[in-house]
Amino acid sequence: MSASARRREIFHRLMADGYIDAKTLAGDLGVDTSTIRRDLDALAREGKVERTHGGARPVEGAGPEVPYAVKKDVRRAEKAAIAAVAAAMVSDGDSVVLDSGSTTYEVAVALRRRSSLTVITNDLRIAKYVASFPEVRLLVTGGELLGSVFTLVGEHAVRFMSSYSADWAFLGADAIDPIAGITNTNTLEVPIKRALIQAAARTVLVADHSKFGHRALAKVAAVEDIDTLVSDSGLAADQRDAYGPTLVIAEPLSPA
């Protein structure tokens, strides 16, 4: 198989699976792992994939849902900085809706210092973590499970959210564009994301810089529908103005 044919096959597998592992690919395609790494690097230079430790994932907004196990360790420092800014908006006793995702999970971690919170979520990992908080009231939406990302979706989840009115909603996104707005790769998540926005007095979008300037398949909301957007300092200065004064940049956290 030629290099170009091999790279086409790698890209097709990535679009189908959402994540590819270099060692597995090497075995499947009968080449050395170093050859696969060079292929992935070439695809990354073309903007077709994003390299991860040991493999690759689709560029933001370009492919299917990426497993949580992959997402959680990507740009973790940036997500922690974003979460610190987001959590600082919340006061003791507030009610908080947490969307599914690795960045909103970091918001949950940052909220551990708050007391007497009511937390509503459709993310099973977040629910498990928040359940250990002292003095917390936890509500989980129910619904159908999207297993790879531990997310609950469907009509039941949407109806559940319509029964509540919270102080805050912290929303994740696959892509953010000043024209296309907040968009998502998986259409099944769109109704519950819209319900989370409707259920809260104030909505804060939390997303690292890689999500900005991209479009995914399904529109969730316009940028104007979000009260505050929080990203990290990796967002280029020439991109920031397009999102207006509601954009807040989280500076890197100082080492403990």
N, C-alpha and C positions, 0 to 999 in steps of 0.2 A: 504494500500500500504506500502510495506517495505521501509526502508530508501534507500537501494540500488536501488530499482525500481524507487523511487521518484527522486533520483539523476540522474538516466538515463533519465527520462522524462525532468527534468530541463535542462540537457545538450542538449538534442535534441531540445528543444524549443530555447535555446540560439543559436544554430547553424542555426536554421531557421530564427530567428528574429533579431539577431545581438545585442540585449540587452534585459535583463529581469529585471523586477521590483519585489522586494521581496513581497510587499503587494498584487500585482496582482496574483503572484504565490500562495500565501497563500490562497487567495479566491478560485482560480481555483482548487487547490489540497486539499482543506478542512482541512488545518492544521494551526497552529499558525505561525505568522510572525517570531517568534524566532526560530521555527523549520526550516523554510526556510533559515534563516540566518546561522544556523549551517550547513545546507546542502551546502550552497554557500561557506562557510569557508572550508569545507571538500574538495570540488571541487577545490578551490583555492590552497590548500596544495598539491593536486595532479597535479597541473600545468595545469588544464583544463580550468579554468576561471580566470578572473581578477576582483577582487571586486571593486565596485564603491559605492558611497554614495547611499544607498537605493536599490542596486541591483548588477548586474554583467554584464560583457561584455566578449567576447572571448579574449583569450590571443592573442597578436599581431600576425597577419599573419595566424591565425587558422580558422577564420570564415568569415561571410559576412560583408558588409560595416556597420560600426557602425554609428548611427545617429549623426549629428553634435551637437545636444543638449547635447549629452553625452560626445563627444570628447572635447568640448571646455573648460570644467572645470577640465579635467584630466591633472595633472602635469603642471598647468598653470604657476607656478613660473619658472620652468625649461624652458618652451617655451618662456617666456618673456626674460630670460637670453640669450637663443639662438638667439632670434630676435634682441636683442641689438647688438650682435656681427655681425650678418648678415647685419643689417642696416648701421653699421659703414663702411662697404665696399663701400657704394653708395655715390656718390657726387651729389650736386645740378645739375640739368639739365640732369641727366642720364635717360636712358630708362630701365624699369624694368618689367620683366614678373613674375607674382605671380601665382603659381600653387594653386589649391584648397586645403583647409585643415585648421585645427585649428592652426598649427604652422606658416604657411604662413600668416594667418590672424594676428598673433602677429607681424610678420615682417611688415605688412602694418601699424599696430599701431606705430611701432618704426620708420617708414619712414615719419611719419607726420611732423617731424621737417625739412625734406628736402624741397627744393623749386624747382619749374619748372620741376617736374618729368613728364615723360610719363610712365603710368602704363597700362599694358596689363594683363588681367586676365580672367579665365574661372570660377571664383567663384563668385556667386551673392552676398554673404555676404561681400566679400572683395570689390566688385565693389560698393556696397551701401556705405561702409565706406569711401573708397577712394574718392567718389564723393564729399565729404565734404571738401576735401583738398583745400587750396587756390592755385591758379596757377598750377593746375594739368591738364594734358591731359590724359583722361581715355578712353581706348578701351576695349570692352567686346567681347569675341569671338563669341557669339551666339552658336547655336547647341541645342542638346537635353538635357533636364534637368534630372539629377539624384536627385530627390526631397529631399531625406533624408539628403543629404550632400551638396545641393545647388550648384552642379557642372554641368557645361556644357560640353558635350562630343559629339562625332560623326564626320562624314566626314566634315560637314560645319565648325566645330571648328578647325579641323586640317588644312583645306584649308585656313582659316582665318590666322592662325599662320604662314603659309608658305609665307605670303606676307610681313612679318616684320623681322627686324633684330635689336635686342635689345642689350644693354650693359650687362644686367644681367638676369638670370633666377633663381628664388628661388623655389626649387622643394621639395615637400613632398614625403613621402613614407610610406607604411605599414610595410615594413621589409627591413633590410639591412644585408647582409652576405658577407664576403670577397670572397667567392667562387660563390655563387648564384647571387650576385650583388644586385641591387635595384629592389625590387619586390613589386607587388601590389595584393591585394585580388580581386578587381573588374577588370576584363579584359577589360571592356568598357572604362576605364580611360587610359589604356596603350598607345593607339595611340596619344592622346592629350599630354600626358606627354612626349613622345618622340619628338613630334613637338615643345614643349616648349624648350627642350634641344637644338634642331636644330636651333631655332630662336635666340639664345643668344650667345654672344661672350664668356661669362663665366657662368658656371652653379654652383650654390651652393645648396647642399642638406641640409635641416634643419630638424632635427629629434631628439626627446628626446631619452634617453638611452634605453628605453624599446623596441625600434624598432631594436636595434642592436643584431646580433647573431641569427636572425630569418629569415625564408623564407616564402614567400607567393606564391600564385599560378602562377602569370604571371610576367615574367621578363620585366622590363622597360629598364634597362641599366646596364652595368658593373660598378663597383666602379671606374675603370680607366677612364670612360667617364665623371666623375664628377670632376670639378676643385677643389672644396673645400667641405668638409663635416663638418658641425657644429653640435655638440651635447653638452650635459650638463655634469657636473662633476659626475653625477650618473653612468656614463659609467665606468665600472671596469677597473683599470689600466692594468690588464692582457689581456683585450680585445682590447685595443687601438692600439697596435703595428700592428695588422693584417690589419689595414686600412691605414697604411703608414703616410707620413708627411703631406698629405693633410687634415688630421683630425684636427679640431680646437675644443678645449674644452671651453665652456662658463662657467665662474665661476658665482656663485649666485649673483644676484643684491643686492646691499646694500639697506636697507630700506630707503624710502624717508624721 
